[in-house]
């Protein structure tokens, strides 16, 4: 497919539909927010129409902008301006950029037939590595000539993890369906809770580079693993290395993909890769690990990393094929991030010493890290803005190398078995990885299945779109979330190992 050509037709700022009270004007970063890289996380939601009536471009845009203004009243920090050097958000209601764009040279079906992550970057409003950006949220409505459309959005990783981004989108969609007008719909809206700074208060941190790990010398590609393939690997890893517990989908694919990347990295500039130290990093959602558990609507970077390793890929303890033992090691590492572990982290700093020892050892040996994040079983497809659920939800190219992100396939229904893996590697490593003889037979089709669309081919006319102004801002008929004051707690974990180690070395 020829590269997507996208023309931005209009830009404007959408402000909250009611003003933020003065006592909520200062949103404090948590410690976990502080050490997260100032990049944007993003996703693109694709929609097709299959009903008898197709809404006009003007109707779509007005509907999205009006509901966006309402949801920003709930998620008020996103409409503010980040003060990164002072680790807080000025919740001044200055609003979020809203762009309207036209896809000039292809129809939605062509994108779905061959999704390319790097092409999806054209459908979001910001450069994802724009670390100097003060905006915390941006939205871009992309109209295809066939009448289908895609909503691309970016949220700052400085204040929101992946689940927070998805819960914002889910709430926005619920409001768009009428959640602010009807009591029964209001009850279904999961209002955000801003408690991260009270749980993990900020710390004095100096001397680390926020750009660490961000690179453009990489390529991101999407690989689909069908339910049957994952099940085959799970059975294989269960029957070997005395795995008494059946490995999860994430444990299984993490071990398999890691091994194939190590093989792909051999040769070239990656000399003696077998004897390098390797570490697998998994982001762990802390919300269910708290006592009591936090609701999934808890906003912020509320996650910790589990570390599997370090070890060499030829370590004899991992047996002939390291995948067999690796699934057990991954499970053991992730299982340590439990309620008792979180309690110890909050009650003292004794765990800092263990991280500092690791930091010292990493400076003496060459370490290669592989970072895994899973959005599986998260509400990816619970985003019905009034026109039905998305045909597909995709991710633009990732900002870090050696980063793997897992998403459920649409057929998995947000909790099934198929998985899409977005893999970001150095270009020369990716060239070998994607042609790996053990990987290729296990890949499913990359084409996104979608219902037969009844869209009529028509030229999108953006001159029809009327600007939405926010001078008249009716109050949202629901209570604002409560922002708690920070309390004294000593330490928390990080989702960025490199940044954490730099902090601990100071």
Secondary structure, DSSP 8 states (H G I E B T S, - for coil): -----EEEEEEEEE--SS---GGGSEEE--HHHHTS-S-EEEEEEEE---SS----HHHHHHHHHHHHHHHHHHSGGGGSEEEGGGTEEE-----EEEEEEEE-S--HHHHHHS--HHHHGGGSSS-TT-TT---SEEEEEEE-TTS-EEEEEEEETTT--HHHHHHHHHHHHHIIIIITT-HHHHTT----BB-HHHHS------S--TTTTB-SS-EEEEEEE-HHHHHHHHHHHHHSTT--S---HHHHHHHHHHHHHHHHTSBTTBTTGGGSEEEEEEEEE-GGGSSS---TTB-S--EEEEEEEEEETT-GGG-SSHHHHHHHHHHHHHHTSSHHHHHHHHH-SHHHHHHHHHHHHHHHS-EEEEEEEE-TTS-TT---SSS-S-SEEE----SBSSEEEEEE-GGGTTSSS-EEEEEEE-HHHHHHHTT-HHHHTT----S--------------GGG------SS----SS----B-----------S-HHHHHHHHH-
